[in-house]
Amino acid sequence: MSSTVSLRKINSFIVLILFMFLLSKASLAQENQKSSINLNINYAQFRTENKRANIEIYYSFLRSSLVHINNGDKYVAQYKVDLNIFRKDSLIKNISWQNVDELSSLSEIKVDQSINDLRSLVLPEDNYYIEMKLVDLNNNKYGTEKVELKIRPSKVDELFVSDIQLGLQISKTDIIGRFVKNGYEVIPNPTSSYNTNWPILYFYLEIFNLSTLENNSDSTYTVEANITDSFGLVKKVFSPITKVRQATAVIEINKTFIGAFFSGGYTLNVVVRDNKTNIVKTVSQKFYLSRPVDYLVKDVQQQESLSDVFFVMTEEEIDNEFNYIRYLVTPDEISNYEKLNLETKRKLLKNFWESHKTLENSKYENSRDEYLKRVKYADERYSIGGKKGWRTDRGRILLKYGQPSKTDVFNSEAKKYETWSYDETMGGIQFVFVDISGYGDLRLVHSTSLNEIQDYDWQTKWLK
């Protein structure tokens, strides 16, 4: 009798646990359904006075993610925005506001149409992170996003260049509006992304503390700019412009067609020189281009025959290239390579690249050219002491997986560390690198990839 009662208790307990599990899954599914607004945020730093900076925070989201309710002759969506500013772990500022989006017809909502907005504020020079939450008040769906905000210090009497504000459109205007400054309407692009529908890169920046005019002469300044790809190779150079200083603070506006670039990440670099003092300041801003046609191209005809390429290479050059691909071959292949003569080594490399026509996160370029660009990039960015960049942990991951979708750099009180995210690889993977020695050679301590080291206790080990 007692065993029957105990069995009933166990069964009841199992049923209770199963019920709680299903309830938690349902709650999670409901929460995920509510959290369905993809929110993008970015910022730019402008004039800084008395160690306080003017900051513009930009945000955007798809118009179609809001629910518009019929309100007589209009369709109305209402949403609330909460903006939190943190310094270290302390909340120092909270701002909330509500907006309304009205339509005459739901047909006004177009595919990929976004709502862009901005918020201005003044903050003391310091490092922060900002967290934004946007809630659709018609159905409680929401989106959240956060980003680091680093304010660059400035001096009253020294040339200072604002951050670069990327735009979807910049036009001269006489009206007054939230996107208007210094006589121009600048529609922000918080995503920093462009595509075939938006193939023109617009940018705006402000220049402060230029030298004062001299007697009987003009004070001038020069602006130069270029665009580099993710490997640091220059893809476009803007014509240098020298202008007469009209005031101690001026603006710089420009645009260029980028629709002919291949899909990928790029950096806009702007250099400003005060020609009286020869002080030079450089600011940069990353952006992305996506062209569907690039993702349809699976194979690009090589410009040169691989046989011709390897035929003119010395054995030392052949051995160096094989060393680069050690991350892609097996230990047995490495062992067998040492026994080969020069001609056989050349054939091995030719066969290797012909059988590896695509690389991870490389959809359009010749795989060998792409890989060697990764080697060059790793050597330029990650070399430390006598150790080549491609031999470091960051170099190895770069060579295997390509450029990450997102890189975050942290300078904690304990150690510097970086996280690399690959959103489209293996369903989304992440790598964590920590400067264990303190000398700049960041080591891989954790990854969510099944093929790499995994240590979910890495923070306790290395950051405490």
C-alpha positions in Angstrom: 0.0 0.0 0.0 2.8 2.4 1.0 4.6 1.8 -2.3 1.5 2.6 -4.3 1.1 5.9 -2.5 4.8 6.7 -3.1 4.4 5.9 -6.8 1.4 8.2 -7.0 3.4 11.0 -5.3 6.2 10.5 -7.8 3.8 10.5 -10.8 2.2 13.7 -9.4 5.6 15.3 -9.0 6.6 14.4 -12.6 3.3 15.8 -13.9 3.9 19.0 -12.0 7.4 19.4 -13.3 6.2 18.7 -16.9 3.4 21.3 -16.5 5.9 23.9 -15.2 8.3 23.2 -18.1 5.5 23.6 -20.7 4.3 26.8 -18.9 7.8 28.2 -19.0 8.2 27.4 -22.7 4.9 29.0 -23.4 5.9 32.1 -21.5 9.2 32.2 -23.3 7.5 31.8 -26.7 5.1 34.6 -25.8 7.9 36.8 -24.7 9.9 36.2 -27.9 6.7 36.9 -29.9 6.4 40.3 -28.1 10.0 41.1 -28.5 9.8 41.3 -32.3 10.8 44.9 -33.2 14.2 45.1 -34.7 15.7 48.3 -33.2 18.8 50.0 -34.6 20.7 52.7 -32.7 23.8 54.7 -33.4 25.3 58.1 -32.2 27.6 61.0 -33.2 29.5 63.4 -31.1 29.6 67.0 -32.1 30.7 70.3 -30.4 32.3 69.8 -27.0 32.6 72.7 -24.6 33.7 72.8 -20.9 34.3 69.1 -21.1 30.6 68.5 -22.1 29.7 67.1 -25.5 26.7 67.5 -27.7 25.5 64.0 -28.6 22.9 62.9 -31.2 21.5 59.4 -30.7 19.9 58.0 -33.9 17.4 55.1 -34.0 15.3 53.3 -36.6 13.0 50.4 -37.0 10.7 49.0 -39.7 7.4 50.8 -40.0 5.7 47.5 -40.7 6.7 46.3 -37.2 4.1 48.7 -35.7 0.4 47.9 -35.4 -1.7 50.7 -37.0 -5.3 50.8 -35.7 -8.2 52.3 -37.6 -9.2 55.6 -35.9 -11.9 56.9 -38.2 -10.3 58.4 -41.2 -6.7 57.4 -40.2 -4.6 54.4 -39.1 -2.7 55.3 -36.0 0.3 53.6 -34.3 1.6 54.8 -30.9 4.9 53.8 -29.5 7.0 54.7 -26.4 10.8 55.0 -26.3 12.9 54.6 -23.1 16.5 55.8 -23.3 18.8 54.8 -20.4 22.4 56.2 -20.1 24.8 54.2 -18.0 28.3 55.1 -16.7 30.0 51.9 -15.6 27.1 50.1 -13.8 25.3 53.2 -12.7 22.2 54.6 -14.4 22.8 58.4 -14.7 20.0 59.5 -17.0 16.6 58.2 -18.1 14.6 59.8 -20.9 11.1 58.7 -22.0 8.9 60.0 -24.8 6.0 58.9 -27.0 5.5 59.3 -30.7 2.6 58.7 -33.1 2.7 57.4 -36.7 -0.4 58.2 -38.8 -1.4 56.7 -42.1 -4.3 57.5 -44.5 -4.1 53.9 -45.8 -2.2 50.8 -44.8 -1.0 50.6 -48.4 1.4 53.5 -47.5 3.6 51.0 -45.7 6.3 49.9 -48.1 8.7 46.9 -47.9 11.8 47.8 -45.8 10.4 51.3 -45.1 11.9 52.5 -41.8 11.0 55.1 -39.3 14.2 57.1 -38.4 14.5 59.6 -35.5 17.0 61.1 -33.2 17.4 62.5 -29.7 19.9 65.1 -28.7 21.6 65.4 -25.3 24.6 66.8 -23.5 27.0 64.5 -21.5 30.3 65.1 -19.7 33.4 63.6 -21.3 33.5 59.9 -20.3 32.7 56.4 -21.5 29.0 55.2 -21.3 26.7 52.7 -22.8 23.2 53.5 -23.9 20.3 51.2 -23.8 17.1 51.9 -25.7 13.7 50.1 -25.5 10.9 50.9 -27.9 7.3 49.6 -27.1 4.4 49.4 -29.5 1.5 50.7 -27.2 -1.1 49.0 -29.4 0.1 45.5 -28.7 3.1 45.7 -26.3 5.6 44.3 -28.7 9.0 45.8 -28.2 12.6 46.0 -29.3 15.8 46.7 -27.3 19.3 47.6 -28.3 22.4 48.9 -26.5 25.7 50.3 -27.7 28.9 51.7 -26.2 29.2 55.5 -26.2 32.7 56.9 -26.0 33.1 60.6 -25.8 36.4 61.9 -27.2 38.0 64.6 -25.1 38.8 68.0 -26.8 40.8 71.1 -26.0 39.4 74.7 -26.4 42.3 75.8 -28.6 43.0 72.6 -30.6 41.5 71.4 -33.9 38.6 69.1 -33.2 36.5 67.1 -35.8 33.1 65.7 -34.9 32.1 62.1 -35.5 30.9 61.3 -39.0 27.2 61.2 -39.3 26.1 58.8 -42.1 22.9 59.8 -43.9 20.3 58.4 -46.3 19.8 61.9 -47.7 21.3 65.4 -47.2 19.7 68.4 -48.8 19.9 72.2 -48.3 16.8 73.7 -46.7 15.3 76.8 -45.2 12.9 75.1 -42.9 13.3 74.2 -39.3 13.0 70.6 -38.3 14.4 67.9 -36.1 16.8 66.7 -38.8 17.9 70.2 -39.8 21.3 71.7 -38.7 23.3 74.5 -40.2 20.9 74.9 -43.1 20.9 71.2 -44.2 18.4 68.4 -43.6 20.4 65.3 -42.7 18.3 62.1 -42.6 20.3 59.8 -40.4 21.1 56.1 -41.2 21.3 54.4 -37.8 21.9 51.0 -39.4 25.0 52.3 -41.2 23.8 49.9 -44.0 23.3 50.6 -47.7 21.9 48.5 -50.5 20.7 48.7 -54.1 17.7 50.9 -53.0 20.1 53.2 -51.1 23.3 53.1 -53.1 24.5 56.6 -52.3 26.6 57.2 -49.2 25.9 60.7 -47.7 28.0 62.0 -44.8 28.1 65.1 -42.6 30.6 66.3 -40.0 31.6 69.5 -38.2 35.0 71.0 -37.8 35.8 73.2 -34.7 38.6 75.4 -33.4 40.2 76.3 -36.8 43.0 78.9 -36.7 42.0 82.5 -36.6 42.5 84.7 -39.7 45.9 86.5 -40.0 46.4 90.0 -41.2 46.5 90.3 -45.0 46.2 86.6 -45.5 43.7 83.8 -45.5 43.6 80.9 -43.1 42.8 77.6 -44.9 42.1 74.0 -44.1 42.1 70.9 -46.3 39.8 67.9 -46.2 40.8 64.5 -47.6 38.7 61.3 -47.6 38.9 57.7 -48.7 37.0 54.5 -48.4 38.7 51.2 -47.4 37.4 47.7 -47.4 37.5 45.3 -44.4 41.2 44.4 -45.2 42.3 48.0 -45.2 42.6 48.2 -49.0 41.6 51.6 -50.5 38.5 51.3 -52.7 37.9 55.0 -53.4 39.8 58.3 -52.9 37.9 61.6 -52.8 39.5 64.6 -54.3 41.2 66.8 -51.6 39.5 70.1 -51.0 41.2 73.2 -49.6 38.9 75.9 -48.3 39.3 79.4 -46.8 38.2 79.4 -43.2 34.9 81.3 -42.9 34.6 80.8 -39.1 36.2 78.9 -36.3 33.6 76.2 -36.8 32.5 74.9 -40.2 30.7 71.9 -41.7 31.7 69.4 -44.3 29.1 67.5 -46.4 29.8 65.0 -49.2 28.3 62.0 -51.0 29.4 59.2 -53.3 27.9 56.3 -55.2 28.8 53.0 -53.6 26.4 50.7 -55.5 29.2 49.3 -57.6 31.1 48.0 -54.5 30.9 44.3 -53.6 28.8 43.4 -50.6 30.7 43.7 -47.4 32.0 46.0 -44.7 33.8 49.3 -45.4 35.3 52.3 -43.6 34.9 55.9 -44.5 38.0 57.9 -43.4 38.1 61.7 -43.3 41.3 63.7 -42.7 41.2 67.4 -41.8 44.3 69.6 -41.8 44.6 73.1 -40.4 47.1 74.6 -42.9 48.2 77.3 -40.5 49.2 75.0 -37.6 49.6 71.8 -39.7 47.5 70.0 -37.0 45.8 66.9 -38.6 42.8 65.1 -37.2 41.3 61.8 -38.6 37.8 60.4 -38.0 36.4 57.2 -39.4 33.0 55.5 -39.6 32.2 51.9 -40.6 29.3 51.1 -43.0 28.0 48.1 -44.8 26.8 47.4 -48.3 24.5 44.5 -49.3 23.8 43.6 -53.0 21.7 40.5 -53.6 23.5 39.9 -56.9 26.8 39.2 -55.0 25.2 36.3 -53.1 24.0 34.6 -56.3 27.6 34.4 -57.7 29.1 31.2 -56.4 32.2 31.1 -58.6 34.3 33.9 -60.1 36.7 33.0 -62.9 40.2 33.4 -61.8 42.2 36.1 -63.6 45.3 33.9 -63.7 45.9 30.2 -64.0 46.9 28.8 -60.7 49.5 26.7 -62.5 51.1 29.9 -63.7 51.0 31.5 -60.3 52.7 28.6 -58.5 55.2 28.0 -61.4 57.0 31.2 -60.7 57.0 30.9 -56.9 60.2 29.8 -55.1 60.1 26.9 -52.7 60.3 29.3 -49.8 57.2 31.2 -51.1 55.4 27.9 -51.6 56.2 26.8 -48.0 55.0 30.1 -46.6 51.7 29.7 -48.4 51.3 26.2 -47.2 51.9 27.5 -43.6 49.1 30.0 -44.1 46.6 27.1 -44.9 47.6 24.9 -42.0 44.3 25.9 -40.3 42.4 24.3 -43.2 44.3 21.0 -43.7 44.6 17.9 -41.6 47.6 16.9 -39.5 48.3 14.0 -41.9 48.4 16.4 -44.8 50.9 18.6 -42.9 53.1 15.6 -42.1 53.1 14.4 -45.7 53.8 17.9 -47.1 57.3 17.8 -45.5 58.2 14.8 -47.7 57.3 16.4 -51.1 59.6 17.9 -53.7 59.0 21.4 -55.1 57.0 20.4 -58.1 54.7 18.2 -56.1 54.2 21.0 -53.5 53.1 23.3 -56.3 50.6 20.7 -57.6 49.3 20.2 -54.0 48.7 23.9 -53.6 47.0 24.1 -57.0 44.7 21.2 -56.2 44.0 22.6 -52.8 42.7 25.9 -54.0 40.8 24.4 -56.9 39.0 22.2 -54.4 38.4 25.1 -52.0 36.5 27.5 -54.3 34.7 29.2 -51.4 35.6 30.2 -47.9 33.6 30.8 -44.8 32.0 34.3 -45.0 33.3 34.8 -48.6 30.6 34.7 -51.2 32.0 36.4 -54.2 35.8 36.6 -54.3 38.4 34.1 -55.5 39.1 32.0 -52.4 42.9 32.2 -52.6 42.9 36.0 -53.1 40.4 36.3 -50.2 42.5 34.1 -47.9 45.8 35.9 -48.6 44.0 39.2 -47.9 43.0 37.8 -44.6 46.7 36.9 -43.9 47.8 40.4 -44.8 45.1 41.9 -42.6 46.0 39.7 -39.6 49.7 40.6 -39.9 48.9 44.3 -40.0 46.5 44.2 -37.1 47.5 41.4 -34.8 51.3 41.0 -35.0 52.9 41.2 -31.6 56.7 41.2 -30.9 58.2 38.6 -33.3 54.9 36.7 -33.8 53.1 37.2 -37.1 49.5 38.2 -36.8 48.2 35.2 -38.7 49.8 32.9 -36.1 47.9 34.5 -33.2 44.5 33.2 -32.0 42.7 36.2 -33.5 44.6 35.7 -36.8 43.6 32.0 -36.9 39.9 32.7 -36.4 40.0 35.5 -39.0 41.6 33.1 -41.5 39.1 30.3 -40.9 35.9 32.3 -40.6 36.6 35.7 -42.2 35.6 39.1 -40.8 33.1 38.9 -37.9 29.7 40.5 -38.2 30.4 42.4 -35.1 33.4 43.1 -32.9 33.1 44.4 -29.3 36.2 45.6 -27.4 36.2 45.9 -23.6 38.8 47.3 -21.3 37.7 45.9 -17.9 39.6 46.6 -14.7 41.1 43.1 -14.8 42.0 42.5 -18.5 41.2 43.7 -22.0 39.1 41.4 -24.0 37.2 41.2 -27.3 34.1 39.3 -28.5 33.7 38.4 -32.2 30.2 37.5 -33.4 29.4 35.7 -36.7 25.7 36.0 -37.2 25.5 33.9 -40.4 27.9 31.1 -39.5 26.7 27.8 -38.0 23.5 29.5 -36.9 25.4 32.3 -35.1 28.7 31.7 -33.2 30.8 33.9 -30.9 34.5 34.0 -29.9 36.0 35.5 -26.8 39.7 36.7 -26.7 41.4 37.8 -23.5 44.7 39.6 -23.1 45.9 37.1 -20.5 49.5 38.2 -20.4 48.7 41.9 -20.5 51.1 42.4 -23.5 48.5 42.6 -26.3 48.5 39.0 -27.5 44.8 38.2 -27.0 44.1 34.5 -26.5 41.0 32.6 -27.4 39.4 31.5 -24.1 35.9 30.6 -25.2 33.7 30.0 -28.2 30.2 28.8 -28.9 31.5 26.9 -31.9 31.6 23.2 -31.5 35.0 23.0 -33.2 36.7 25.4 -30.8 37.5 25.7 -27.1 34.5 26.1 -24.9 34.7 27.5 -21.4 31.4 29.1 -20.1 33.2 30.0 -16.9 35.8 32.2 -18.7 34.7 35.4 -17.0 35.3 34.0 -13.6 38.7 32.7 -14.6 40.0 35.7 -16.4 38.1 38.9 -15.4 37.8 38.5 -11.6 
